């Protein structure tokens, strides 16, 4: 028998998930018109929206210099990379970092990033910036 309820998306906690800036992350209540949904585990360093879920994780180790695409959205730098179905964006120049994973059905991940500006700005800067 199939359940009518969808399961909470499973999210792997990042290495620095217990950092105070992550445990008190001010995640948005909605992203691109999609309401926040529960995650497994239920941890304040992770959040998800919609179905299939847009997933955000706080507490990644900061990125080093990279040749991957780097975009600036609302004054926050993000490194964007393609995934097998969708794309990911990781804050650049922030320690710890935030990663946003977006299924392909949501379009290009940079279009979703304005929703994460406030939480990204709470992360300490480490002096790295997009160039170009």
N, CA, C and O atoms as a GROMACS GRO file, in nm:
protein
  528
    1UNK      N    1   0.083  -0.117   0.000
    1UNK     CA    2   0.000   0.000   0.000
    1UNK      C    3   0.088   0.125   0.000
    1UNK      O    4   0.184   0.132   0.077
    2UNK      N    5   0.056   0.221  -0.085
    2UNK     CA    6   0.135   0.342  -0.094
    2UNK      C    7   0.082   0.448   0.001
    2UNK      O    8  -0.038   0.459   0.024
    3UNK      N    9   0.175   0.525   0.056
    3UNK     CA   10   0.137   0.634   0.146
    3UNK      C   11   0.105   0.758   0.064
    3UNK      O   12   0.170   0.784  -0.037
    4UNK      N   13   0.007   0.834   0.106
    4UNK     CA   14  -0.030   0.957   0.038
    4UNK      C   15   0.064   1.071   0.075
    4UNK      O   16   0.064   1.175   0.009
    5UNK      N   17   0.142   1.054   0.179
    5UNK     CA   18   0.232   1.160   0.224
    5UNK      C   19   0.370   1.138   0.164
    5UNK      O   20   0.419   1.026   0.157
    6UNK      N   21   0.432   1.248   0.120
    6UNK     CA   22   0.568   1.234   0.069
    6UNK      C   23   0.664   1.239   0.188
    6UNK      O   24   0.636   1.303   0.289
    7UNK      N   25   0.775   1.171   0.175
    7UNK     CA   26   0.872   1.165   0.283
    7UNK      C   27   0.957   1.291   0.285
    7UNK      O   28   0.981   1.352   0.181
    8UNK      N   29   1.001   1.329   0.403
    8UNK     CA   30   1.090   1.443   0.417
    8UNK      C   31   1.221   1.411   0.345
    8UNK      O   32   1.273   1.300   0.358
    9UNK      N   33   1.275   1.508   0.269
    9UNK     CA   34   1.401   1.481   0.201
    9UNK      C   35   1.514   1.456   0.302
    9UNK      O   36   1.526   1.524   0.403
   10UNK      N   37   1.596   1.356   0.270
   10UNK     CA   38   1.711   1.326   0.354
   10UNK      C   39   1.825   1.416   0.313
   10UNK      O   40   1.857   1.429   0.195
   11UNK      N   41   1.886   1.479   0.413
   11UNK     CA   42   1.993   1.576   0.388
   11UNK      C   43   2.114   1.537   0.472
   11UNK      O   44   2.102   1.514   0.592
   12UNK      N   45   2.231   1.530   0.409
   12UNK     CA   46   2.354   1.502   0.483
   12UNK      C   47   2.402   1.631   0.548
   12UNK      O   48   2.415   1.734   0.481
   13UNK      N   49   2.427   1.626   0.678
   13UNK     CA   50   2.475   1.744   0.747
   13UNK      C   51   2.617   1.776   0.703
   13UNK      O   52   2.698   1.686   0.678
   14UNK      N   53   2.648   1.905   0.693
   14UNK     CA   54   2.780   1.951   0.651
   14UNK      C   55   2.879   1.940   0.768
   14UNK      O   56   2.838   1.934   0.884
   15UNK      N   57   3.010   1.939   0.738
   15UNK     CA   58   3.110   1.922   0.844
   15UNK      C   59   3.102   2.025   0.956
   15UNK      O   60   3.130   1.992   1.072
   16UNK      N   61   3.066   2.150   0.925
   16UNK     CA   62   3.059   2.255   1.026
   16UNK      C   63   2.913   2.289   1.063
   16UNK      O   64   2.884   2.402   1.103
   17UNK      N   65   2.823   2.192   1.048
   17UNK     CA   66   2.680   2.216   1.074
   17UNK      C   67   2.654   2.267   1.215
   17UNK      O   68   2.555   2.336   1.237
   18UNK      N   69   2.741   2.234   1.310
   18UNK     CA   70   2.720   2.277   1.448
   18UNK      C   71   2.775   2.417   1.476
   18UNK      O   72   2.766   2.465   1.590
   19UNK      N   73   2.832   2.484   1.376
   19UNK     CA   74   2.880   2.621   1.395
   19UNK      C   75   2.762   2.710   1.434
   19UNK      O   76   2.654   2.697   1.377
   20UNK      N   77   2.782   2.800   1.532
   20UNK     CA   78   2.670   2.885   1.577
   20UNK      C   79   2.598   2.958   1.463
   20UNK      O   80   2.476   2.972   1.467
   21UNK      N   81   2.670   3.005   1.364
   21UNK     CA   82   2.606   3.077   1.252
   21UNK      C   83   2.514   2.984   1.174
   21UNK      O   84   2.419   3.031   1.110
   22UNK      N   85   2.540   2.854   1.177
   22UNK     CA   86   2.454   2.757   1.107
   22UNK      C   87   2.337   2.711   1.193
   22UNK      O   88   2.227   2.691   1.142
   23UNK      N   89   2.360   2.694   1.321
   23UNK     CA   90   2.252   2.647   1.408
   23UNK      C   91   2.144   2.754   1.426
   23UNK      O   92   2.033   2.724   1.469
   24UNK      N   93   2.178   2.879   1.392
   24UNK     CA   94   2.080   2.988   1.401
   24UNK      C   95   2.052   3.049   1.264
   24UNK      O   96   2.011   3.165   1.255
   25UNK      N   97   2.075   2.972   1.157
   25UNK     CA   98   2.058   3.024   1.021
   25UNK      C   99   1.914   3.073   0.998
   25UNK      O  100   1.819   2.999   1.024
   26UNK      N  101   1.898   3.197   0.950
   26UNK     CA  102   1.763   3.251   0.925
   26UNK      C  103   1.712   3.209   0.786
   26UNK      O  104   1.702   3.292   0.696
   27UNK      N  105   1.678   3.082   0.771
   27UNK     CA  106   1.632   3.031   0.641
   27UNK      C  107   1.503   3.102   0.600
   27UNK      O  108   1.421   3.135   0.685
   28UNK      N  109   1.485   3.125   0.469
   28UNK     CA  110   1.360   3.188   0.423
   28UNK      C  111   1.241   3.093   0.441
   28UNK      O  112   1.257   2.971   0.439
   29UNK      N  113   1.122   3.150   0.457
   29UNK     CA  114   1.002   3.066   0.474
   29UNK      C  115   0.957   3.007   0.340
   29UNK      O  116   0.891   2.903   0.337
   30UNK      N  117   0.995   3.074   0.230
   30UNK     CA  118   0.964   3.017   0.098
   30UNK      C  119   1.074   3.053   0.000
   30UNK      O  120   1.145   3.152   0.016
   31UNK      N  121   1.087   2.970  -0.102
   31UNK     CA  122   1.184   2.991  -0.209
   31UNK      C  123   1.111   2.974  -0.341
   31UNK      O  124   1.055   2.868  -0.368
   32UNK      N  125   1.112   3.077  -0.422
   32UNK     CA  126   1.048   3.073  -0.554
   32UNK      C  127   0.903   3.026  -0.546
   32UNK      O  128   0.856   2.951  -0.630
   33UNK      N  129   0.832   3.073  -0.442
   33UNK     CA  130   0.691   3.038  -0.426
   33UNK      C  131   0.665   2.904  -0.361
   33UNK      O  132   0.550   2.863  -0.348
   34UNK      N  133   0.771   2.834  -0.321
   34UNK     CA  134   0.757   2.702  -0.259
   34UNK      C  135   0.778   2.712  -0.109
   34UNK      O  136   0.876   2.770  -0.062
   35UNK      N  137   0.684   2.656  -0.032
   35UNK     CA  138   0.690   2.660   0.114
   35UNK      C  139   0.800   2.567   0.166
   35UNK      O  140   0.838   2.469   0.102
   36UNK      N  141   0.849   2.602   0.284
   36UNK     CA  142   0.949   2.519   0.349
   36UNK      C  143   0.886   2.386   0.391
   36UNK      O  144   0.772   2.381   0.435
   37UNK      N  145   0.963   2.278   0.376
   37UNK     CA  146   0.919   2.144   0.415
   37UNK      C  147   1.018   2.087   0.517
   37UNK      O  148   1.131   2.134   0.529
   38UNK      N  149   0.973   1.986   0.589
   38UNK     CA  150   1.058   1.920   0.688
   38UNK      C  151   1.173   1.847   0.621
   38UNK      O  152   1.162   1.808   0.504
   39UNK      N  153   1.282   1.829   0.693
   39UNK     CA  154   1.396   1.753   0.644
   39UNK      C  155   1.425   1.638   0.740
   39UNK      O  156   1.382   1.639   0.855
   40UNK      N  157   1.498   1.541   0.690
   40UNK     CA  158   1.546   1.430   0.773
   40UNK      C  159   1.697   1.429   0.763
   40UNK      O  160   1.746   1.399   0.654
   41UNK      N  161   1.775   1.458   0.866
   41UNK     CA  162   1.727   1.488   1.001
   41UNK      C  163   1.668   1.629   1.010
   41UNK      O  164   1.692   1.714   0.925
   42UNK      N  165   1.591   1.650   1.115
   42UNK     CA  166   1.534   1.781   1.145
   42UNK      C  167   1.643   1.859   1.219
   42UNK      O  168   1.655   1.848   1.341
   43UNK      N  169   1.722   1.937   1.144
   43UNK     CA  170   1.836   2.007   1.201
   43UNK      C  171   1.832   2.151   1.152
   43UNK      O  172   1.802   2.177   1.036
   44UNK      N  173   1.863   2.245   1.240
   44UNK     CA  174   1.854   2.387   1.203
   44UNK      C  175   1.958   2.431   1.100
   44UNK      O  176   1.947   2.541   1.046
   45UNK      N  177   2.057   2.348   1.072
   45UNK     CA  178   2.159   2.385   0.973
   45UNK      C  179   2.119   2.349   0.831
   45UNK      O  180   2.191   2.381   0.736
   46UNK      N  181   2.005   2.282   0.814
   46UNK     CA  182   1.956   2.244   0.682
   46UNK      C  183   1.811   2.287   0.665
   46UNK      O  184   1.738   2.302   0.762
   47UNK      N  185   1.772   2.306   0.539
   47UNK     CA  186   1.633   2.345   0.510
   47UNK      C  187   1.599   2.297   0.370
   47UNK      O  188   1.687   2.273   0.287
   48UNK      N  189   1.469   2.284   0.344
   48UNK     CA  190   1.423   2.239   0.213
   48UNK      C  191   1.290   2.306   0.180
   48UNK      O  192   1.214   2.344   0.270
   49UNK      N  193   1.263   2.320   0.050
   49UNK     CA  194   1.141   2.383   0.001
   49UNK      C  195   1.092   2.308  -0.121
   49UNK      O  196   1.171   2.268  -0.206
   50UNK      N  197   0.960   2.287  -0.130
   50UNK     CA  198   0.900   2.228  -0.250
   50UNK      C  199   0.916   2.077  -0.260
   50UNK      O  200   0.972   2.012  -0.173
   51UNK      N  201   0.864   2.024  -0.373
   51UNK     CA  202   0.870   1.881  -0.403
   51UNK      C  203   0.876   1.865  -0.554
   51UNK      O  204   0.775   1.892  -0.620
   52UNK      N  205   0.987   1.824  -0.612
   52UNK     CA  206   1.110   1.780  -0.546
   52UNK      C  207   1.175   1.898  -0.473
   52UNK      O  208   1.156   2.014  -0.509
   53UNK      N  209   1.251   1.866  -0.371
   53UNK     CA  210   1.300   1.968  -0.279
   53UNK      C  211   1.422   2.044  -0.331
   53UNK      O  212   1.516   1.987  -0.386
   54UNK      N  213   1.415   2.175  -0.309
   54UNK     CA  214   1.533   2.261  -0.313
   54UNK      C  215   1.593   2.244  -0.174
   54UNK      O  216   1.522   2.261  -0.074
   55UNK      N  217   1.720   2.212  -0.164
   55UNK     CA  218   1.783   2.184  -0.036
   55UNK      C  219   1.896   2.283  -0.011
   55UNK      O  220   1.973   2.314  -0.102
   56UNK      N  221   1.904   2.332   0.112
   56UNK     CA  222   2.015   2.419   0.151
   56UNK      C  223   2.081   2.361   0.275
   56UNK      O  224   2.014   2.313   0.367
   57UNK      N  225   2.214   2.368   0.276
   57UNK     CA  226   2.290   2.319   0.392
   57UNK      C  227   2.392   2.425   0.430
   57UNK      O  228   2.460   2.481   0.345
   58UNK      N  229   2.400   2.452   0.558
   58UNK     CA  230   2.500   2.544   0.610
   58UNK      C  231   2.608   2.462   0.680
   58UNK      O  232   2.579   2.360   0.742
   59UNK      N  233   2.733   2.508   0.669
   59UNK     CA  234   2.841   2.442   0.741
   59UNK      C  235   2.942   2.372   0.654
   59UNK      O  236   3.023   2.293   0.703
   60UNK      N  237   2.939   2.399   0.524
   60UNK     CA  238   3.041   2.342   0.438
   60UNK      C  239   3.173   2.414   0.459
   60UNK      O  240   3.176   2.532   0.494
   61UNK      N  241   3.283   2.342   0.438
   61UNK     CA  242   3.413   2.406   0.444
   61UNK      C  243   3.421   2.507   0.329
   61UNK      O  244   3.366   2.482   0.222
   62UNK      N  245   3.488   2.620   0.351
   62UNK     CA  246   3.494   2.722   0.246
   62UNK      C  247   3.566   2.670   0.122
   62UNK      O  248   3.660   2.592   0.131
   63UNK      N  249   3.520   2.717   0.007
   63UNK     CA  250   3.584   2.680  -0.120
   63UNK      C  251   3.716   2.754  -0.136
   63UNK      O  252   3.730   2.869  -0.095
   64UNK      N  253   3.811   2.686  -0.196
   64UNK     CA  254   3.937   2.750  -0.232
   64UNK      C  255   3.925   2.809  -0.371
   64UNK      O  256   3.817   2.807  -0.430
   65UNK      N  257   4.035   2.862  -0.424
   65UNK     CA  258   4.031   2.917  -0.559
   65UNK      C  259   3.979   2.811  -0.657
   65UNK      O  260   4.011   2.693  -0.645
   66UNK      N  261   3.899   2.855  -0.754
   66UNK     CA  262   3.835   2.762  -0.846
   66UNK      C  263   3.823   2.824  -0.984
   66UNK      O  264   3.824   2.946  -1.000
   67UNK      N  265   3.812   2.737  -1.084
   67UNK     CA  266   3.786   2.783  -1.221
   67UNK      C  267   3.640   2.763  -1.257
   67UNK      O  268   3.600   2.791  -1.370
   68UNK      N  269   3.558   2.714  -1.162
   68UNK     CA  270   3.415   2.696  -1.188
   68UNK      C  271   3.347   2.833  -1.196
   68UNK      O  272   3.401   2.933  -1.150
   69UNK      N  273   3.227   2.834  -1.256
   69UNK     CA  274   3.152   2.960  -1.271
   69UNK      C  275   3.127   3.022  -1.135
   69UNK      O  276   3.085   2.955  -1.040
   70UNK      N  277   3.153   3.152  -1.126
   70UNK     CA  278   3.130   3.227  -1.003
   70UNK      C  279   3.040   3.345  -1.038
   70UNK      O  280   3.071   3.421  -1.130
   71UNK      N  281   2.930   3.360  -0.966
   71UNK     CA  282   2.835   3.468  -0.992
   71UNK      C  283   2.816   3.547  -0.863
   71UNK      O  284   2.831   3.494  -0.753
   72UNK      N  285   2.782   3.674  -0.878
   72UNK     CA  286   2.752   3.758  -0.763
   72UNK      C  287   2.604   3.792  -0.769
   72UNK      O  288   2.556   3.848  -0.868
   73UNK      N  289   2.532   3.759  -0.662
   73UNK     CA  290   2.388   3.785  -0.652
   73UNK      C  291   2.365   3.867  -0.526
   73UNK      O  292   2.395   3.820  -0.416
   74UNK      N  293   2.313   3.986  -0.541
   74UNK     CA  294   2.286   4.074  -0.427
   74UNK      C  295   2.409   4.093  -0.338
   74UNK      O  296   2.398   4.097  -0.216
   75UNK      N  297   2.526   4.104  -0.400
   75UNK     CA  298   2.650   4.128  -0.326
   75UNK      C  299   2.710   4.005  -0.262
   75UNK      O  300   2.810   4.016  -0.190
   76UNK      N  301   2.653   3.887  -0.286
   76UNK     CA  302   2.707   3.761  -0.232
   76UNK      C  303   2.760   3.679  -0.349
   76UNK      O  304   2.692   3.660  -0.449
   77UNK      N  305   2.884   3.630  -0.334
   77UNK     CA  306   2.945   3.548  -0.439
   77UNK      C  307   2.908   3.401  -0.419
   77UNK      O  308   2.906   3.350  -0.307
   78UNK      N  309   2.878   3.334  -0.531
   78UNK     CA  310   2.840   3.193  -0.532
   78UNK      C  311   2.914   3.122  -0.644
   78UNK      O  312   2.928   3.177  -0.754
   79UNK      N  313   2.963   3.001  -0.618
   79UNK     CA  314   3.019   2.915  -0.722
   79UNK      C  315   2.908   2.819  -0.763
   79UNK      O  316   2.847   2.753  -0.679
   80UNK      N  317   2.882   2.814  -0.895
   80UNK     CA  318   2.772   2.734  -0.948
   80UNK      C  319   2.830   2.617  -1.028
   80UNK      O  320   2.922   2.634  -1.107
   81UNK      N  321   2.774   2.498  -1.005
   81UNK     CA  322   2.819   2.380  -1.080
   81UNK      C  323   2.699   2.296  -1.119
   81UNK      O  324   2.601   2.288  -1.045
   82UNK      N  325   2.707   2.233  -1.236
   82UNK     CA  326   2.596   2.147  -1.280
   82UNK      C  327   2.596   2.015  -1.203
   82UNK      O  328   2.701   1.965  -1.161
   83UNK      N  329   2.476   1.961  -1.185
   83UNK     CA  330   2.459   1.827  -1.127
   83UNK      C  331   2.393   1.740  -1.232
   83UNK      O  332   2.354   1.790  -1.337
   84UNK      N  333   2.381   1.610  -1.206
   84UNK     CA  334   2.320   1.521  -1.306
   84UNK      C  335   2.176   1.562  -1.335
   84UNK      O  336   2.130   1.547  -1.448
   85UNK      N  337   2.104   1.614  -1.235
   85UNK     CA  338   1.968   1.666  -1.257
   85UNK      C  339   1.953   1.795  -1.178
   85UNK      O  340   1.900   1.795  -1.067
   86UNK      N  341   2.000   1.904  -1.236
   86UNK     CA  342   1.990   2.032  -1.169
   86UNK      C  343   2.125   2.098  -1.153
   86UNK      O  344   2.216   2.076  -1.232
   87UNK      N  345   2.135   2.180  -1.049
   87UNK     CA  346   2.260   2.251  -1.025
   87UNK      C  347   2.276   2.282  -0.877
   87UNK      O  348   2.181   2.274  -0.799
   88UNK      N  349   2.397   2.319  -0.842
   88UNK     CA  350   2.430   2.353  -0.704
   88UNK      C  351   2.501   2.486  -0.702
   88UNK      O  352   2.572   2.522  -0.796
   89UNK      N  353   2.481   2.561  -0.594
   89UNK     CA  354   2.553   2.687  -0.573
   89UNK      C  355   2.606   2.686  -0.432
   89UNK      O  356   2.535   2.652  -0.338
   90UNK      N  357   2.732   2.725  -0.417
   90UNK     CA  358   2.797   2.730  -0.286
   90UNK      C  359   2.851   2.870  -0.266
   90UNK      O  360   2.916   2.926  -0.355
   91UNK      N  361   2.825   2.928  -0.148
   91UNK     CA  362   2.879   3.062  -0.122
   91UNK      C  363   3.030   3.057  -0.137
   91UNK      O  364   3.096   2.958  -0.103
   92UNK      N  365   3.085   3.167  -0.190
   92UNK     CA  366   3.229   3.178  -0.210
   92UNK      C  367   3.277   3.297  -0.128
   92UNK      O  368   3.220   3.406  -0.134
   93UNK      N  369   3.384   3.275  -0.053
   93UNK     CA  370   3.435   3.382   0.031
   93UNK      C  371   3.367   3.390   0.166
   93UNK      O  372   3.375   3.492   0.234
   94UNK      N  373   3.298   3.282   0.205
   94UNK     CA  374   3.229   3.276   0.334
   94UNK      C  375   3.277   3.150   0.408
   94UNK      O  376   3.299   3.046   0.346
   95UNK      N  377   3.292   3.160   0.541
   95UNK     CA  378   3.341   3.048   0.620
   95UNK      C  379   3.265   3.044   0.752
   95UNK      O  380   3.283   3.131   0.838
   96UNK      N  381   3.179   2.942   0.769
   96UNK     CA  382   3.151   2.830   0.679
   96UNK      C  383   3.068   2.874   0.559
   96UNK      O  384   3.024   2.989   0.550
   97UNK      N  385   3.048   2.780   0.468
   97UNK     CA  386   2.974   2.808   0.344
   97UNK      C  387   2.835   2.746   0.348
   97UNK      O  388   2.806   2.656   0.427
   98UNK      N  389   2.749   2.800   0.260
   98UNK     CA  390   2.615   2.744   0.238
   98UNK      C  391   2.612   2.684   0.099
   98UNK      O  392   2.669   2.739   0.005
   99UNK      N  393   2.545   2.570   0.085
   99UNK     CA  394   2.524   2.506  -0.045
   99UNK      C  395   2.375   2.498  -0.070
   99UNK      O  396   2.298   2.460   0.018
  100UNK      N  397   2.335   2.536  -0.192
  100UNK     CA  398   2.195   2.526  -0.235
  100UNK      C  399   2.190   2.426  -0.350
  100UNK      O  400   2.260   2.444  -0.450
  101UNK      N  401   2.108   2.323  -0.337
  101UNK     CA  402   2.092   2.221  -0.441
  101UNK      C  403   1.952   2.236  -0.501
  101UNK      O  404   1.852   2.233  -0.429
  102UNK      N  405   1.947   2.252  -0.632
  102UNK     CA  406   1.818   2.274  -0.698
  102UNK      C  407   1.796   2.173  -0.810
  102UNK      O  408   1.878   2.164  -0.901
  103UNK      N  409   1.686   2.096  -0.803
  103UNK     CA  410   1.654   2.005  -0.913
  103UNK      C  411   1.636   2.083  -1.044
  103UNK      O  412   1.600   2.201  -1.042
  104UNK      N  413   1.660   2.018  -1.155
  104UNK     CA  414   1.650   2.081  -1.286
  104UNK      C  415   1.515   2.143  -1.314
  104UNK      O  416   1.507   2.239  -1.392
  105UNK      N  417   1.409   2.092  -1.254
  105UNK     CA  418   1.275   2.145  -1.280
  105UNK      C  419   1.258   2.289  -1.232
  105UNK      O  420   1.161   2.355  -1.270
  106UNK      N  421   1.350   2.339  -1.151
  106UNK     CA  422   1.342   2.477  -1.102
  106UNK      C  423   1.420   2.575  -1.190
  106UNK      O  424   1.417   2.696  -1.165
  107UNK      N  425   1.487   2.526  -1.292
  107UNK     CA  426   1.565   2.614  -1.378
  107UNK      C  427   1.703   2.639  -1.319
  107UNK      O  428   1.748   2.566  -1.231
  108UNK      N  429   1.769   2.743  -1.368
  108UNK     CA  430   1.905   2.775  -1.325
  108UNK      C  431   1.908   2.816  -1.178
  108UNK      O  432   1.830   2.902  -1.137
  109UNK      N  433   1.996   2.757  -1.101
  109UNK     CA  434   2.003   2.783  -0.957
  109UNK      C  435   2.028   2.931  -0.925
  109UNK      O  436   1.977   2.978  -0.824
  110UNK      N  437   2.105   3.008  -1.007
  110UNK     CA  438   2.122   3.149  -0.971
  110UNK      C  439   1.991   3.227  -0.959
  110UNK      O  440   1.985   3.326  -0.887
  111UNK      N  441   1.886   3.183  -1.029
  111UNK     CA  442   1.757   3.251  -1.020
  111UNK      C  443   1.694   3.234  -0.882
  111UNK      O  444   1.609   3.314  -0.843
  112UNK      N  445   1.734   3.132  -0.807
  112UNK     CA  446   1.681   3.106  -0.673
  112UNK      C  447   1.761   3.175  -0.564
  112UNK      O  448   1.712   3.189  -0.451
  113UNK      N  449   1.882   3.220  -0.594
  113UNK     CA  450   1.974   3.267  -0.491
  113UNK      C  451   1.931   3.394  -0.417
  113UNK      O  452   1.970   3.410  -0.302
  114UNK      N  453   1.853   3.485  -0.479
  114UNK     CA  454   1.812   3.601  -0.399
  114UNK      C  455   1.740   3.563  -0.269
  114UNK      O  456   1.747   3.638  -0.171
  115UNK      N  457   1.672   3.451  -0.266
  115UNK     CA  458   1.604   3.406  -0.144
  115UNK      C  459   1.703   3.374  -0.032
  115UNK      O  460   1.666   3.373   0.085
  116UNK      N  461   1.828   3.349  -0.067
  116UNK     CA  462   1.929   3.310   0.030
  116UNK      C  463   2.026   3.422   0.067
  116UNK      O  464   2.120   3.400   0.143
  117UNK      N  465   2.004   3.543   0.014
  117UNK     CA  466   2.094   3.654   0.041
  117UNK      C  467   2.106   3.683   0.190
  117UNK      O  468   2.217   3.696   0.242
  118UNK      N  469   1.993   3.693   0.260
  118UNK     CA  470   1.997   3.729   0.403
  118UNK      C  471   2.075   3.627   0.484
  118UNK      O  472   2.158   3.665   0.567
  119UNK      N  473   2.051   3.498   0.461
  119UNK     CA  474   2.122   3.396   0.539
  119UNK      C  475   2.270   3.394   0.499
  119UNK      O  476   2.356   3.376   0.586
  120UNK      N  477   2.302   3.412   0.372
  120UNK     CA  478   2.441   3.411   0.328
  120UNK      C  479   2.519   3.527   0.389
  120UNK      O  480   2.637   3.512   0.422
  121UNK      N  481   2.455   3.641   0.405
  121UNK     CA  482   2.523   3.758   0.463
  121UNK      C  483   2.553   3.740   0.611
  121UNK      O  484   2.633   3.816   0.666
  122UNK      N  485   2.492   3.642   0.678
  122UNK     CA  486   2.524   3.617   0.819
  122UNK      C  487   2.655   3.541   0.835
  122UNK      O  488   2.709   3.535   0.945
  123UNK      N  489   2.706   3.483   0.727
  123UNK     CA  490   2.828   3.405   0.732
  123UNK      C  491   2.950   3.496   0.730
  123UNK      O  492   2.953   3.590   0.652
  124UNK      N  493   3.050   3.469   0.813
  124UNK     CA  494   3.171   3.552   0.812
  124UNK      C  495   3.242   3.544   0.677
  124UNK      O  496   3.252   3.437   0.617
  125UNK      N  497   3.292   3.658   0.631
  125UNK     CA  498   3.367   3.663   0.505
  125UNK      C  499   3.512   3.622   0.531
  125UNK      O  500   3.566   3.646   0.638
  126UNK      N  501   3.573   3.558   0.430
  126UNK     CA  502   3.713   3.518   0.445
  126UNK      C  503   3.806   3.588   0.346
  126UNK      O  504   3.923   3.551   0.335
  127UNK      N  505   3.755   3.689   0.275
  127UNK     CA  506   3.841   3.768   0.187
  127UNK      C  507   3.844   3.724   0.041
  127UNK      O  508   3.897   3.795  -0.043
  128UNK      N  509   3.788   3.608   0.010
  128UNK     CA  510   3.784   3.562  -0.130
  128UNK      C  511   3.663   3.620  -0.201
  128UNK      O  512   3.556   3.635  -0.141
  129UNK      N  513   3.680   3.653  -0.329
  129UNK     CA  514   3.570   3.708  -0.409
  129UNK      C  515   3.578   3.655  -0.552
  129UNK      O  516   3.685   3.614  -0.597
  130UNK      N  517   3.465   3.656  -0.621
  130UNK     CA  518   3.464   3.624  -0.764
  130UNK      C  519   3.553   3.726  -0.834
  130UNK      O  520   3.558   3.843  -0.794
  131UNK      N  521   3.622   3.684  -0.938
  131UNK     CA  522   3.701   3.778  -1.018
  131UNK      C  523   3.641   3.787  -1.155
  131UNK      O  524   3.576   3.694  -1.203
  132UNK      N  525   3.662   3.900  -1.218
  132UNK     CA  526   3.611   3.916  -1.355
  132UNK      C  527   3.501   4.008  -1.354
  132UNK      O  528   3.443   4.036  -1.459
   0.00000   0.00000   0.00000
